[in-house]
């Protein structure tokens, strides 16, 4: 009986370990997705601001030359 109980305990331990590994992998995947989302947002904001400033410079140059 002790061998059967030991095998049963090993199965429980393995199951517990596998569940923890899956949980850990899911958390890491979620963290990666969150970091990717943040990176995408930073890129979009950066590009948008760059375009905005370039457009503002053109408008201010046109306005300043137009008033002279």
Beta strands, then each sheet from edge to edge (+ up, - down):
end
